[in-house]
Amino acid sequence: MVGILEEIAAAQSPTAAGADVAGCKTMIRACLITVSLLVATANLSFAQEMPPAPRDAAQVSGPQPWATLSPAQQQLLQKYQAQWNSLPADRQQSLARGSQRWLSMTPEQRAGAQQRFNQWRAMPPDQRQALRQRWQQFNSLPPEEQQRVRQNFQRFREMPPERRNELRRQWHQMSPEQRRSVIQQHGSAPHGSPPHH
């Protein structure tokens, strides 16, 4: 990701407008790599939007009794009530934390989370697995690199829709080998794996 911002600026400068096709291609590739990584993170960002509810040591190691849930949590999780005691402790805790997180969200946050969840459910299993892997790769980046990826994605989002569509079109026209080459040249994707958009 180092140098992507400079490449974007160079590709958009007046001297590069018509003469530097390679610079334009580099900018396109860099933007699309960044977008691919962040689209993956956007679909999974719900898990990081709200911090998990505090847990004590007893709660981590054992089951969570239904009665310890708040009335609002019980209402939200009512479809699990009959089987609650047979669920593994970690599943009970996960559901309790998730329900607490949901209850602490604003209506706008809930709508966004629901939309992302529906998108996730509509994906084929292989696409979900690819997103999980990219999320893990993104999380393995140093914080500074994660910040650069987020900043580049924000720059991409600020581009006019026509420009973003053109960049996507050019990325889709590249062969897998060309994509891998771009990623390796720029070190933009963790472990040299190509993003799939």
Biotite code that builds the C-alpha atoms (Angstrom):
import biotite.structure as struc

atoms = struc.array([
    struc.Atom([0.000, 0.000, 0.000], chain_id="A", res_id=1, res_name="MET", atom_name="CA", element="C"),
    struc.Atom([3.015, 2.266, 0.387], chain_id="A", res_id=2, res_name="VAL", atom_name="CA", element="C"),
    struc.Atom([2.969, 4.765, -2.405], chain_id="A", res_id=3, res_name="GLY", atom_name="CA", element="C"),
    struc.Atom([-0.624, 4.241, -3.512], chain_id="A", res_id=4, res_name="ILE", atom_name="CA", element="C"),
    struc.Atom([-1.596, 7.764, -2.538], chain_id="A", res_id=5, res_name="LEU", atom_name="CA", element="C"),
    struc.Atom([1.365, 9.138, -4.459], chain_id="A", res_id=6, res_name="GLU", atom_name="CA", element="C"),
    struc.Atom([0.422, 7.044, -7.485], chain_id="A", res_id=7, res_name="GLU", atom_name="CA", element="C"),
    struc.Atom([-3.138, 8.321, -7.368], chain_id="A", res_id=8, res_name="ILE", atom_name="CA", element="C"),
    struc.Atom([-1.945, 11.912, -7.166], chain_id="A", res_id=9, res_name="ALA", atom_name="CA", element="C"),
    struc.Atom([0.545, 11.387, -10.001], chain_id="A", res_id=10, res_name="ALA", atom_name="CA", element="C"),
    struc.Atom([-2.053, 9.705, -12.193], chain_id="A", res_id=11, res_name="ALA", atom_name="CA", element="C"),
    struc.Atom([-4.459, 12.592, -11.667], chain_id="A", res_id=12, res_name="GLN", atom_name="CA", element="C"),
    struc.Atom([-1.907, 15.357, -12.366], chain_id="A", res_id=13, res_name="SER", atom_name="CA", element="C"),
    struc.Atom([-2.215, 17.319, -15.651], chain_id="A", res_id=14, res_name="PRO", atom_name="CA", element="C"),
    struc.Atom([1.097, 15.965, -16.999], chain_id="A", res_id=15, res_name="THR", atom_name="CA", element="C"),
    struc.Atom([-0.056, 12.405, -16.547], chain_id="A", res_id=16, res_name="ALA", atom_name="CA", element="C"),
    struc.Atom([-3.526, 12.879, -17.974], chain_id="A", res_id=17, res_name="ALA", atom_name="CA", element="C"),
    struc.Atom([-2.851, 11.614, -21.474], chain_id="A", res_id=18, res_name="GLY", atom_name="CA", element="C"),
    struc.Atom([0.796, 10.705, -21.527], chain_id="A", res_id=19, res_name="ALA", atom_name="CA", element="C"),
    struc.Atom([1.191, 8.359, -18.602], chain_id="A", res_id=20, res_name="ASP", atom_name="CA", element="C"),
    struc.Atom([-1.091, 5.418, -19.305], chain_id="A", res_id=21, res_name="VAL", atom_name="CA", element="C"),
    struc.Atom([1.005, 3.184, -17.083], chain_id="A", res_id=22, res_name="ALA", atom_name="CA", element="C"),
    struc.Atom([0.516, 5.571, -14.178], chain_id="A", res_id=23, res_name="GLY", atom_name="CA", element="C"),
    struc.Atom([-3.228, 5.512, -14.730], chain_id="A", res_id=24, res_name="CYS", atom_name="CA", element="C"),
    struc.Atom([-3.246, 1.734, -14.789], chain_id="A", res_id=25, res_name="LYS", atom_name="CA", element="C"),
    struc.Atom([-1.215, 1.673, -11.597], chain_id="A", res_id=26, res_name="THR", atom_name="CA", element="C"),
    struc.Atom([-3.698, 4.005, -9.928], chain_id="A", res_id=27, res_name="MET", atom_name="CA", element="C"),
    struc.Atom([-6.598, 1.872, -11.078], chain_id="A", res_id=28, res_name="ILE", atom_name="CA", element="C"),
    struc.Atom([-4.991, -1.272, -9.791], chain_id="A", res_id=29, res_name="ARG", atom_name="CA", element="C"),
    struc.Atom([-4.088, 0.273, -6.458], chain_id="A", res_id=30, res_name="ALA", atom_name="CA", element="C"),
    struc.Atom([-7.594, 1.637, -5.938], chain_id="A", res_id=31, res_name="CYS", atom_name="CA", element="C"),
    struc.Atom([-9.242, -1.640, -6.818], chain_id="A", res_id=32, res_name="LEU", atom_name="CA", element="C"),
    struc.Atom([-7.027, -3.626, -4.505], chain_id="A", res_id=33, res_name="ILE", atom_name="CA", element="C"),
    struc.Atom([-7.834, -1.227, -1.719], chain_id="A", res_id=34, res_name="THR", atom_name="CA", element="C"),
    struc.Atom([-11.542, -1.376, -2.483], chain_id="A", res_id=35, res_name="VAL", atom_name="CA", element="C"),
    struc.Atom([-11.536, -5.153, -2.573], chain_id="A", res_id=36, res_name="SER", atom_name="CA", element="C"),
    struc.Atom([-9.984, -5.378, 0.868], chain_id="A", res_id=37, res_name="LEU", atom_name="CA", element="C"),
    struc.Atom([-12.331, -2.832, 2.348], chain_id="A", res_id=38, res_name="LEU", atom_name="CA", element="C"),
    struc.Atom([-15.462, -4.237, 0.777], chain_id="A", res_id=39, res_name="VAL", atom_name="CA", element="C"),
    struc.Atom([-14.586, -7.438, 2.567], chain_id="A", res_id=40, res_name="ALA", atom_name="CA", element="C"),
    struc.Atom([-14.136, -5.591, 5.831], chain_id="A", res_id=41, res_name="THR", atom_name="CA", element="C"),
    struc.Atom([-17.312, -3.585, 5.377], chain_id="A", res_id=42, res_name="ALA", atom_name="CA", element="C"),
    struc.Atom([-19.383, -6.747, 5.241], chain_id="A", res_id=43, res_name="ASN", atom_name="CA", element="C"),
    struc.Atom([-17.821, -7.916, 8.457], chain_id="A", res_id=44, res_name="LEU", atom_name="CA", element="C"),
    struc.Atom([-17.534, -4.586, 10.230], chain_id="A", res_id=45, res_name="SER", atom_name="CA", element="C"),
    struc.Atom([-20.685, -5.161, 12.255], chain_id="A", res_id=46, res_name="PHE", atom_name="CA", element="C"),
    struc.Atom([-18.640, -7.288, 14.605], chain_id="A", res_id=47, res_name="ALA", atom_name="CA", element="C"),
    struc.Atom([-16.403, -4.330, 15.398], chain_id="A", res_id=48, res_name="GLN", atom_name="CA", element="C"),
    struc.Atom([-18.946, -1.501, 15.462], chain_id="A", res_id=49, res_name="GLU", atom_name="CA", element="C"),
    struc.Atom([-19.806, -1.920, 19.087], chain_id="A", res_id=50, res_name="MET", atom_name="CA", element="C"),
    struc.Atom([-17.458, -3.261, 21.740], chain_id="A", res_id=51, res_name="PRO", atom_name="CA", element="C"),
    struc.Atom([-18.480, -6.567, 23.260], chain_id="A", res_id=52, res_name="PRO", atom_name="CA", element="C"),
    struc.Atom([-20.324, -6.476, 26.541], chain_id="A", res_id=53, res_name="ALA", atom_name="CA", element="C"),
    struc.Atom([-18.014, -6.804, 29.534], chain_id="A", res_id=54, res_name="PRO", atom_name="CA", element="C"),
    struc.Atom([-17.532, -10.346, 30.734], chain_id="A", res_id=55, res_name="ARG", atom_name="CA", element="C"),
    struc.Atom([-16.263, -11.650, 34.001], chain_id="A", res_id=56, res_name="ASP", atom_name="CA", element="C"),
    struc.Atom([-14.114, -14.750, 34.451], chain_id="A", res_id=57, res_name="ALA", atom_name="CA", element="C"),
    struc.Atom([-17.034, -16.914, 35.594], chain_id="A", res_id=58, res_name="ALA", atom_name="CA", element="C"),
    struc.Atom([-19.023, -16.026, 32.503], chain_id="A", res_id=59, res_name="GLN", atom_name="CA", element="C"),
    struc.Atom([-16.180, -16.970, 30.148], chain_id="A", res_id=60, res_name="VAL", atom_name="CA", element="C"),
    struc.Atom([-15.685, -20.466, 31.500], chain_id="A", res_id=61, res_name="SER", atom_name="CA", element="C"),
    struc.Atom([-19.238, -21.666, 32.087], chain_id="A", res_id=62, res_name="GLY", atom_name="CA", element="C"),
    struc.Atom([-22.771, -21.583, 30.779], chain_id="A", res_id=63, res_name="PRO", atom_name="CA", element="C"),
    struc.Atom([-24.838, -18.427, 31.097], chain_id="A", res_id=64, res_name="GLN", atom_name="CA", element="C"),
    struc.Atom([-28.181, -19.082, 32.744], chain_id="A", res_id=65, res_name="PRO", atom_name="CA", element="C"),
    struc.Atom([-31.210, -17.748, 30.874], chain_id="A", res_id=66, res_name="TRP", atom_name="CA", element="C"),
    struc.Atom([-32.289, -15.844, 33.982], chain_id="A", res_id=67, res_name="ALA", atom_name="CA", element="C"),
    struc.Atom([-29.106, -13.714, 33.865], chain_id="A", res_id=68, res_name="THR", atom_name="CA", element="C"),
    struc.Atom([-30.191, -12.166, 30.566], chain_id="A", res_id=69, res_name="LEU", atom_name="CA", element="C"),
    struc.Atom([-32.038, -8.869, 30.713], chain_id="A", res_id=70, res_name="SER", atom_name="CA", element="C"),
    struc.Atom([-35.726, -8.915, 29.762], chain_id="A", res_id=71, res_name="PRO", atom_name="CA", element="C"),
    struc.Atom([-34.843, -7.154, 26.488], chain_id="A", res_id=72, res_name="ALA", atom_name="CA", element="C"),
    struc.Atom([-32.212, -9.793, 25.711], chain_id="A", res_id=73, res_name="GLN", atom_name="CA", element="C"),
    struc.Atom([-34.653, -12.589, 26.548], chain_id="A", res_id=74, res_name="GLN", atom_name="CA", element="C"),
    struc.Atom([-37.222, -11.091, 24.201], chain_id="A", res_id=75, res_name="GLN", atom_name="CA", element="C"),
    struc.Atom([-34.647, -10.762, 21.425], chain_id="A", res_id=76, res_name="LEU", atom_name="CA", element="C"),
    struc.Atom([-33.420, -14.340, 21.955], chain_id="A", res_id=77, res_name="LEU", atom_name="CA", element="C"),
    struc.Atom([-36.816, -15.930, 22.636], chain_id="A", res_id=78, res_name="GLN", atom_name="CA", element="C"),
    struc.Atom([-36.457, -18.455, 19.795], chain_id="A", res_id=79, res_name="LYS", atom_name="CA", element="C"),
    struc.Atom([-33.495, -19.948, 21.715], chain_id="A", res_id=80, res_name="TYR", atom_name="CA", element="C"),
    struc.Atom([-35.236, -20.166, 25.101], chain_id="A", res_id=81, res_name="GLN", atom_name="CA", element="C"),
    struc.Atom([-36.400, -23.786, 24.825], chain_id="A", res_id=82, res_name="ALA", atom_name="CA", element="C"),
    struc.Atom([-32.940, -25.025, 23.823], chain_id="A", res_id=83, res_name="GLN", atom_name="CA", element="C"),
    struc.Atom([-30.868, -22.493, 25.815], chain_id="A", res_id=84, res_name="TRP", atom_name="CA", element="C"),
    struc.Atom([-29.643, -24.973, 28.455], chain_id="A", res_id=85, res_name="ASN", atom_name="CA", element="C"),
    struc.Atom([-28.508, -27.433, 25.785], chain_id="A", res_id=86, res_name="SER", atom_name="CA", element="C"),
    struc.Atom([-26.446, -24.840, 23.879], chain_id="A", res_id=87, res_name="LEU", atom_name="CA", element="C"),
    struc.Atom([-22.684, -24.885, 24.431], chain_id="A", res_id=88, res_name="PRO", atom_name="CA", element="C"),
    struc.Atom([-21.515, -22.239, 26.899], chain_id="A", res_id=89, res_name="ALA", atom_name="CA", element="C"),
    struc.Atom([-19.551, -20.332, 24.257], chain_id="A", res_id=90, res_name="ASP", atom_name="CA", element="C"),
    struc.Atom([-22.656, -20.169, 22.027], chain_id="A", res_id=91, res_name="ARG", atom_name="CA", element="C"),
    struc.Atom([-24.757, -18.878, 24.936], chain_id="A", res_id=92, res_name="GLN", atom_name="CA", element="C"),
    struc.Atom([-22.151, -16.211, 25.649], chain_id="A", res_id=93, res_name="GLN", atom_name="CA", element="C"),
    struc.Atom([-21.893, -15.276, 21.996], chain_id="A", res_id=94, res_name="SER", atom_name="CA", element="C"),
    struc.Atom([-25.662, -14.870, 21.716], chain_id="A", res_id=95, res_name="LEU", atom_name="CA", element="C"),
    struc.Atom([-25.782, -12.858, 24.938], chain_id="A", res_id=96, res_name="ALA", atom_name="CA", element="C"),
    struc.Atom([-23.013, -10.510, 23.763], chain_id="A", res_id=97, res_name="ARG", atom_name="CA", element="C"),
    struc.Atom([-24.574, -10.157, 20.324], chain_id="A", res_id=98, res_name="GLY", atom_name="CA", element="C"),
    struc.Atom([-27.984, -9.353, 21.778], chain_id="A", res_id=99, res_name="SER", atom_name="CA", element="C"),
    struc.Atom([-26.460, -6.759, 24.098], chain_id="A", res_id=100, res_name="GLN", atom_name="CA", element="C"),
    struc.Atom([-24.584, -5.201, 21.188], chain_id="A", res_id=101, res_name="ARG", atom_name="CA", element="C"),
    struc.Atom([-27.794, -5.123, 19.111], chain_id="A", res_id=102, res_name="TRP", atom_name="CA", element="C"),
    struc.Atom([-29.761, -3.503, 21.913], chain_id="A", res_id=103, res_name="LEU", atom_name="CA", element="C"),
    struc.Atom([-27.135, -0.779, 22.316], chain_id="A", res_id=104, res_name="SER", atom_name="CA", element="C"),
    struc.Atom([-27.305, 0.228, 18.619], chain_id="A", res_id=105, res_name="MET", atom_name="CA", element="C"),
    struc.Atom([-29.171, 3.167, 17.181], chain_id="A", res_id=106, res_name="THR", atom_name="CA", element="C"),
    struc.Atom([-31.953, 2.433, 14.659], chain_id="A", res_id=107, res_name="PRO", atom_name="CA", element="C"),
    struc.Atom([-29.591, 3.497, 11.839], chain_id="A", res_id=108, res_name="GLU", atom_name="CA", element="C"),
    struc.Atom([-26.888, 1.125, 13.048], chain_id="A", res_id=109, res_name="GLN", atom_name="CA", element="C"),
    struc.Atom([-29.414, -1.696, 13.283], chain_id="A", res_id=110, res_name="ARG", atom_name="CA", element="C"),
    struc.Atom([-30.634, -1.051, 9.741], chain_id="A", res_id=111, res_name="ALA", atom_name="CA", element="C"),
    struc.Atom([-27.053, -1.117, 8.449], chain_id="A", res_id=112, res_name="GLY", atom_name="CA", element="C"),
    struc.Atom([-26.272, -4.287, 10.377], chain_id="A", res_id=113, res_name="ALA", atom_name="CA", element="C"),
    struc.Atom([-29.418, -5.981, 9.062], chain_id="A", res_id=114, res_name="GLN", atom_name="CA", element="C"),
    struc.Atom([-28.543, -5.003, 5.504], chain_id="A", res_id=115, res_name="GLN", atom_name="CA", element="C"),
    struc.Atom([-25.001, -6.389, 5.851], chain_id="A", res_id=116, res_name="ARG", atom_name="CA", element="C"),
    struc.Atom([-26.350, -9.583, 7.416], chain_id="A", res_id=117, res_name="PHE", atom_name="CA", element="C"),
    struc.Atom([-28.777, -10.070, 4.528], chain_id="A", res_id=118, res_name="ASN", atom_name="CA", element="C"),
    struc.Atom([-25.963, -9.495, 2.025], chain_id="A", res_id=119, res_name="GLN", atom_name="CA", element="C"),
    struc.Atom([-23.837, -12.024, 3.881], chain_id="A", res_id=120, res_name="TRP", atom_name="CA", element="C"),
    struc.Atom([-26.602, -14.644, 3.877], chain_id="A", res_id=121, res_name="ARG", atom_name="CA", element="C"),
    struc.Atom([-27.172, -14.148, 0.145], chain_id="A", res_id=122, res_name="ALA", atom_name="CA", element="C"),
    struc.Atom([-23.530, -14.898, -0.692], chain_id="A", res_id=123, res_name="MET", atom_name="CA", element="C"),
    struc.Atom([-22.465, -18.327, -1.909], chain_id="A", res_id=124, res_name="PRO", atom_name="CA", element="C"),
    struc.Atom([-20.402, -20.290, 0.661], chain_id="A", res_id=125, res_name="PRO", atom_name="CA", element="C"),
    struc.Atom([-17.161, -19.928, -1.330], chain_id="A", res_id=126, res_name="ASP", atom_name="CA", element="C"),
    struc.Atom([-17.565, -16.155, -1.417], chain_id="A", res_id=127, res_name="GLN", atom_name="CA", element="C"),
    struc.Atom([-18.178, -16.091, 2.343], chain_id="A", res_id=128, res_name="ARG", atom_name="CA", element="C"),
    struc.Atom([-15.033, -18.127, 2.885], chain_id="A", res_id=129, res_name="GLN", atom_name="CA", element="C"),
    struc.Atom([-13.018, -15.759, 0.690], chain_id="A", res_id=130, res_name="ALA", atom_name="CA", element="C"),
    struc.Atom([-14.308, -12.797, 2.699], chain_id="A", res_id=131, res_name="LEU", atom_name="CA", element="C"),
    struc.Atom([-13.422, -14.504, 5.971], chain_id="A", res_id=132, res_name="ARG", atom_name="CA", element="C"),
    struc.Atom([-9.891, -15.061, 4.693], chain_id="A", res_id=133, res_name="GLN", atom_name="CA", element="C"),
    struc.Atom([-9.542, -11.458, 3.542], chain_id="A", res_id=134, res_name="ARG", atom_name="CA", element="C"),
    struc.Atom([-10.861, -10.244, 6.889], chain_id="A", res_id=135, res_name="TRP", atom_name="CA", element="C"),
    struc.Atom([-8.233, -12.345, 8.668], chain_id="A", res_id=136, res_name="GLN", atom_name="CA", element="C"),
    struc.Atom([-5.558, -11.012, 6.326], chain_id="A", res_id=137, res_name="GLN", atom_name="CA", element="C"),
    struc.Atom([-6.671, -7.438, 6.950], chain_id="A", res_id=138, res_name="PHE", atom_name="CA", element="C"),
    struc.Atom([-6.606, -8.011, 10.714], chain_id="A", res_id=139, res_name="ASN", atom_name="CA", element="C"),
    struc.Atom([-3.085, -9.427, 10.444], chain_id="A", res_id=140, res_name="SER", atom_name="CA", element="C"),
    struc.Atom([-1.819, -6.150, 8.943], chain_id="A", res_id=141, res_name="LEU", atom_name="CA", element="C"),
    struc.Atom([-0.021, -3.721, 11.238], chain_id="A", res_id=142, res_name="PRO", atom_name="CA", element="C"),
    struc.Atom([-2.313, -0.918, 12.479], chain_id="A", res_id=143, res_name="PRO", atom_name="CA", element="C"),
    struc.Atom([-0.558, 1.650, 10.275], chain_id="A", res_id=144, res_name="GLU", atom_name="CA", element="C"),
    struc.Atom([-1.203, -0.457, 7.170], chain_id="A", res_id=145, res_name="GLU", atom_name="CA", element="C"),
    struc.Atom([-4.836, -0.973, 8.153], chain_id="A", res_id=146, res_name="GLN", atom_name="CA", element="C"),
    struc.Atom([-5.179, 2.792, 8.492], chain_id="A", res_id=147, res_name="GLN", atom_name="CA", element="C"),
    struc.Atom([-3.664, 3.317, 5.021], chain_id="A", res_id=148, res_name="ARG", atom_name="CA", element="C"),
    struc.Atom([-6.119, 0.819, 3.550], chain_id="A", res_id=149, res_name="VAL", atom_name="CA", element="C"),
    struc.Atom([-9.022, 2.634, 5.207], chain_id="A", res_id=150, res_name="ARG", atom_name="CA", element="C"),
    struc.Atom([-7.786, 6.008, 3.976], chain_id="A", res_id=151, res_name="GLN", atom_name="CA", element="C"),
    struc.Atom([-7.377, 4.744, 0.421], chain_id="A", res_id=152, res_name="ASN", atom_name="CA", element="C"),
    struc.Atom([-10.837, 3.241, 0.519], chain_id="A", res_id=153, res_name="PHE", atom_name="CA", element="C"),
    struc.Atom([-12.228, 6.574, 1.698], chain_id="A", res_id=154, res_name="GLN", atom_name="CA", element="C"),
    struc.Atom([-10.510, 8.294, -1.233], chain_id="A", res_id=155, res_name="ARG", atom_name="CA", element="C"),
    struc.Atom([-12.024, 5.749, -3.575], chain_id="A", res_id=156, res_name="PHE", atom_name="CA", element="C"),
    struc.Atom([-15.488, 6.327, -2.116], chain_id="A", res_id=157, res_name="ARG", atom_name="CA", element="C"),
    struc.Atom([-15.078, 10.068, -2.660], chain_id="A", res_id=158, res_name="GLU", atom_name="CA", element="C"),
    struc.Atom([-14.459, 9.580, -6.379], chain_id="A", res_id=159, res_name="MET", atom_name="CA", element="C"),
    struc.Atom([-17.384, 10.223, -8.719], chain_id="A", res_id=160, res_name="PRO", atom_name="CA", element="C"),
    struc.Atom([-19.444, 7.054, -9.312], chain_id="A", res_id=161, res_name="PRO", atom_name="CA", element="C"),
    struc.Atom([-18.480, 7.024, -12.995], chain_id="A", res_id=162, res_name="GLU", atom_name="CA", element="C"),
    struc.Atom([-14.779, 6.936, -12.089], chain_id="A", res_id=163, res_name="ARG", atom_name="CA", element="C"),
    struc.Atom([-15.287, 4.150, -9.553], chain_id="A", res_id=164, res_name="ARG", atom_name="CA", element="C"),
    struc.Atom([-17.234, 2.131, -12.130], chain_id="A", res_id=165, res_name="ASN", atom_name="CA", element="C"),
    struc.Atom([-14.456, 2.626, -14.673], chain_id="A", res_id=166, res_name="GLU", atom_name="CA", element="C"),
    struc.Atom([-11.863, 1.413, -12.178], chain_id="A", res_id=167, res_name="LEU", atom_name="CA", element="C"),
    struc.Atom([-13.986, -1.633, -11.388], chain_id="A", res_id=168, res_name="ARG", atom_name="CA", element="C"),
    struc.Atom([-14.468, -2.358, -15.088], chain_id="A", res_id=169, res_name="ARG", atom_name="CA", element="C"),
    struc.Atom([-10.731, -2.212, -15.725], chain_id="A", res_id=170, res_name="GLN", atom_name="CA", element="C"),
    struc.Atom([-10.028, -4.456, -12.731], chain_id="A", res_id=171, res_name="TRP", atom_name="CA", element="C"),
    struc.Atom([-12.530, -7.033, -13.972], chain_id="A", res_id=172, res_name="HIS", atom_name="CA", element="C"),
    struc.Atom([-10.911, -7.005, -17.404], chain_id="A", res_id=173, res_name="GLN", atom_name="CA", element="C"),
    struc.Atom([-7.544, -8.003, -15.965], chain_id="A", res_id=174, res_name="MET", atom_name="CA", element="C"),
    struc.Atom([-6.592, -11.637, -15.972], chain_id="A", res_id=175, res_name="SER", atom_name="CA", element="C"),
    struc.Atom([-5.950, -13.324, -12.613], chain_id="A", res_id=176, res_name="PRO", atom_name="CA", element="C"),
    struc.Atom([-2.238, -13.282, -13.458], chain_id="A", res_id=177, res_name="GLU", atom_name="CA", element="C"),
    struc.Atom([-2.316, -9.523, -14.064], chain_id="A", res_id=178, res_name="GLN", atom_name="CA", element="C"),
    struc.Atom([-4.114, -8.982, -10.776], chain_id="A", res_id=179, res_name="ARG", atom_name="CA", element="C"),
    struc.Atom([-1.590, -11.115, -8.873], chain_id="A", res_id=180, res_name="ARG", atom_name="CA", element="C"),
    struc.Atom([1.245, -9.241, -10.530], chain_id="A", res_id=181, res_name="SER", atom_name="CA", element="C"),
    struc.Atom([-0.199, -5.884, -9.490], chain_id="A", res_id=182, res_name="VAL", atom_name="CA", element="C"),
    struc.Atom([-0.686, -7.049, -5.954], chain_id="A", res_id=183, res_name="ILE", atom_name="CA", element="C"),
    struc.Atom([2.835, -8.414, -5.720], chain_id="A", res_id=184, res_name="GLN", atom_name="CA", element="C"),
    struc.Atom([4.348, -5.277, -7.247], chain_id="A", res_id=185, res_name="GLN", atom_name="CA", element="C"),
    struc.Atom([2.614, -3.015, -4.776], chain_id="A", res_id=186, res_name="HIS", atom_name="CA", element="C"),
    struc.Atom([2.542, -5.294, -1.762], chain_id="A", res_id=187, res_name="GLY", atom_name="CA", element="C"),
    struc.Atom([-1.065, -4.199, -1.355], chain_id="A", res_id=188, res_name="SER", atom_name="CA", element="C"),
    struc.Atom([-2.698, -7.450, -0.410], chain_id="A", res_id=189, res_name="ALA", atom_name="CA", element="C"),
    struc.Atom([-1.578, -9.564, 2.502], chain_id="A", res_id=190, res_name="PRO", atom_name="CA", element="C"),
    struc.Atom([0.271, -12.741, 1.583], chain_id="A", res_id=191, res_name="HIS", atom_name="CA", element="C"),
    struc.Atom([0.095, -11.873, -2.119], chain_id="A", res_id=192, res_name="GLY", atom_name="CA", element="C"),
    struc.Atom([-3.426, -13.177, -2.537], chain_id="A", res_id=193, res_name="SER", atom_name="CA", element="C"),
    struc.Atom([-5.535, -11.500, -5.201], chain_id="A", res_id=194, res_name="PRO", atom_name="CA", element="C"),
    struc.Atom([-8.730, -9.791, -4.136], chain_id="A", res_id=195, res_name="PRO", atom_name="CA", element="C"),
    struc.Atom([-11.921, -10.929, -5.779], chain_id="A", res_id=196, res_name="HIS", atom_name="CA", element="C"),
    struc.Atom([-14.477, -8.210, -6.335], chain_id="A", res_id=197, res_name="HIS", atom_name="CA", element="C"),
])
